[in-house]
Structure formats: structure tokens, C-alpha cells
């Protein structure tokens, strides 16, 4: 119950800072763009998807139209994922570090609440806030495509849960560095650097980083790092495959669940040992 209360307070905190409204505003602009851009045109050879009135696909049957619509939804989801990383991390990284500021942390610790509960409540509140924005965007686009194209892709709705999980896994890294440094800028930089410069090369290490050395120790270290940290690119690809109706591998999500859990557990242990 304490964790749920802390999560609710965190959502209100983000709303008070206008973080939720900024994210909702960006999503609204994207939805308006989609609403005006996407349409269909009926021809003698079948249906075609249009963008601003211009054909964007050849005339196809309704079954084939569903595949094309799925790819369009996957493209929007890919853009949403990048937006979540950039704006979500920037908007929520301060939740952890602000709670550890002198005076604020004293107030929290004066209450009958364990430090791990404080950490988990703040973490879950931030993830829940991002989930609300993801659900707003995915749900809105699902309605737009359904009403204008006639394709109701339930897999696209399910992707909102998986996209939230991907953010939660990355946010575990941000939370850890927030606890270690107690500095919002460092937490943001660490999360963005991992996503932009580390996660991708580790994912493709067998055709990239492996070529730098044939040492078994070197390659073992790379493999260890790959499994220690959340597999963000693999999960992103899995979400895109799900939306497009292709086969999705569950392994990266399972591994990332344990990875993020371990990182959060280590962050909680460090928080317990820290003096305030």
C-alpha cells in the first residue's frame, strides 16, 4: 500500500511539473498528423492507403491492407519508442534524484517507510506515468487506423504494454545511476549513452565488436555485459515484429526482466547503505 501511495504521489509530481502534459502534447500532435494524413481510396482493383490524399500503396485486398496497416503502425511505434527514450528519460530522471536531496530525503525517511519501498514507489510511479502516455498514443492511433482504414490490429494495442516494459528496463539503468550519483544530469547521460552507444553494439557484437579481438576472455566480457544489461534493441525489434504480425522472440523480454530486477535490487542495496 505504501508503494502504491508513493507511485500515485509520483504521478501527481510529474503532472505538477508539466511533464505529463508535455508528453501528451507531443503525442497529440503526432495523432493529429496521423488523422489528417492517413486515409483509404477505393478503386476497381481494390483498396489503397493514402497519405494526404496521395496513394501510398498499390490497390490490394482487405487482407493485404491489414498487413500494410500493421507496417504503418509499426513505423509509428518505432518513432514513439525513440520519443519515449528521449523525452521519457529526460522527464522522469529527476524523480529519483530529487527524492534524495537533503531535506526531501529526510522527510521521507522520517516516515515509517523502508528505503527500498521509497525507491520502488518512485520507480513504479515514473513508469506508470509513461505508460499513460503510451496508452494514450497507441490507443488514439489504433482508433484512427481502425476508423479510417478499417483495420483493427489488437496486436498494436498489446504493444503498449511491451513498450512500457522496454522503457521500464531502460529506466532501471537510469534509476541505478541516479542512486549512485544523486545527480539528474549523470542519470540522464548514463541512460542515453547506454541506449545510443552501448546497447546496439552489444546486440550486434558478433559481427562488430568480436572482430576487434579473438580473445575468449574479451568476447566473454562482451557476452557478460550483454546479458547483465537489458536488451533494448532486441526488445524494440520484438515489438515491431509483434505489431507487423511476424514472429516475436520472448527471450529478450525475459532476460531483460531479470536484468532490470537485478539492477534495481543493487540500487536498493546501495540506497540502504548510503548515509544521509
N, C-alpha and C positions, 0 to 999 in steps of 0.2 A: 504493500500500500504506500509506503514512504517513497519507493522508487517511482510509482505511478504519479504521485503528487509532484515530485521533483520534475518528472517529464512534462507534466501539464504546465508547471511554472516556466520551464524552459521554452515551451512553445509560445507562451504569453510574452516571455522576454524577447524572443525573436520577432514577434509581432510588434512589440513596442519599439523595437529598433528599426522597424520597417523592412526587415529582411524578407519576411514572407510576402509583403506587398510588392516589393521589387521583383522577386522571383515570379509571383503571379502576374505582374505586369508584362514581364518578358514572355511568359507563356501565352498570355492573351494576345500579344502582338503576333506571335507565331500562329496561333489559332485563327486569327482574323486573316492573315496571309493565306493560310490553307483554305479557309472558307471561300475567299474570293478567287483563289487560283484553281482549285480542283473542280472538275465537272465531268460530265459524260455527254457524248453525242451519238445518237442512233443513226446508223447508215444501213444501206441494203446488205452490206457484208457482215454486219454485227455492231457491237458497241466499241467505242474508242474513248479513252480517257483524255480529257483536255486540260491544258493549263492556260488560264486567262483566254479561253475560247479557242486556242490553237491545239490541234491534235498532238498528243504526246505518246500515242501508241497506235499500232495498226488496228483495224477492226477485228475484234475477237469475239468468241462466245462468252457467255456469262461465267463459265467455269474458268476460262483462261483469264478473264477480267479479274477474278479473285486473286490469282497469282500476281498479277501486275499491281493490284491494290496493296497486297501484302508487301511487295518490294518498296512501294512508296511509303507505307507506314514504317517499314524498317529503316528507310532513309531518314525520316523524321525522328525516329527513335535514336539513331546514331547522333544526330545533331543535338537532341535533348541530352544524351549522355555527356557530350562534351560540355554543354551548358551546365549540367549538374556538377561536374568536376570543377569548372572554373568559378561559377557563382555559388554553388553549394558549399564548397570548402571555404571560400572567402567569407561567406555569410555566417557560417557556423563555427569556424575555428576559435573564435573569441569566447564561445560559451564555456569551454573548459578553462582557458587561461584567466578569464575574468573571475571565475569562481575561486581561483587560487590567489587572488590579490589579497594583500594584507587588509584586514577589516572584514572583507566579504567572507573569506575562508574561516575567520574567527567566529563569525556569526553562524555559519553552517555547522562548524564543529562544536558550538555551544549547545546545539540541539541533540536530542537522542537519535543520532543517525550515524551509521558506520561510514567510513571513508569510501569503501567500495560501493556503498549504496549511493553516495553523492556522485561518484564517477559514473555509475551505470545510469542513474536517473538523468544526468545531463546528456550523456551519450544517446540514450534512447529518445529523449525529447528532441534532440537535434535531428536524428534520423526520422522521427515521426513528422517533423516539420517539412523535411524534404519530401517524404512520402506524400504528404498532402498536395504539394505542388506537382509531383509526378502524376498522381492520380488525376488531378485537375486537367493537366495537359493531355495525358493519354486518353482519359475519358472523353474530353472535348473533341479530340481528333477522331476517336472511334465513332462518335456521333456524326461528325462532319462527313467522313468517308462512307458511313452507313447510309446517311440520308441522301448524299449527292451521287454516290457511285452504286449504292445498293449492295455493298459487301459488308457483312458484319463479322469481323475477324475476332473471335473470342480469344485467340492466342495473343492478340495485341493488348487486350485488357490484362491478361495474365502477366505480360511483360512489365507492367507497373510494379509488381511485387519483386520481380527479378532485378529490375533497375534499382529499386530501393536497396536490395541486398548488396548489389555491387557498390553503391555509394557507402553503405554501412561498413563494408570490408575496407574500403579506402579510408573511411573516416576513423577506423580503428588505428591506422597508422598516424593520422593527424592527431588523434587523442593522445597517443603514446608520446609523441614529440612535444605536445602541449604540456604534458605532465613533467617530462624531463627538463624542458627549458623554461616553462612558465612564461613563454613569450609567444604571442599570437603570430607574429611575422615568421618566426622559425617554424612553427607548426604548419603554417600555410606553405612555406617554401618546401618543407620536407615532403608534404603530401603531393604537391605539384611536381616536384622533381622525381619522386618515385613513379608517378603516373606517366610523366612525359619522357624521362630519360633512363629509367631503370626497368620498369615492368615490361616494356616492349622488347628491349634487348635480351632480357632473361627468357621471355617467351620464345624468342627465335634464336636462342643461344646455340643450338645445334648447327645452324647454318651461318652463324655470325661469330659470337664470342669464342666458340670452340676452335675456330680457325687460328686464334692468336697463339695457342699452345696445345700440344698433345699430351701435356702432363695430366695424369689421372687425378692428382691432388687438386690442380687448378679446375678441372672440369667437375670434380666432386664438390668443390666450394660453390661453383655456379649452380649446380643442381640443388645443393642445400639451400642456397638463397632463394631459388625458385619456389621451393616447397615451404619455406619459412614464411614468405610474404604472400598476400592474396594475389591470385592470378587474374588480375584485372582485364588484360586484353582477351584472354580466353573466355572469360565470362561475358564480355561485351559481344564477342563473336557468337557465343551461345544464344544470347538474347536476340540478335539479328536473325540467326537461323530459326529460332522458335517463331518469330513473327512471320518470316517468309515461308513457314511450313516445312522447313528442312529439318533433318535430324539434329538434335541438340545433345551435346555431351554433358552429363551431370557431374562428372568428376571434378572439374574446376570449381564448381559451386560447393561441393562437399569439402574439398581441400581448403578452400578459402574460408569456409565456416570455422574449421578448426584453427586455421591460421589467425583469423581475426580474433577468435576467442582467446587464443594464447597471447596475442599482443595486448588485448585488453586486460587479461589476467596479470601480465607483467606490469602494465601501467598501474593497476590497482595495488600491486605489491609495492611498487616504488612510492606511490602516494601514501601508503600506510607507513613507510619508513621515513618519510620526509618530515622534518621539523618545521613548524610554522610559528 
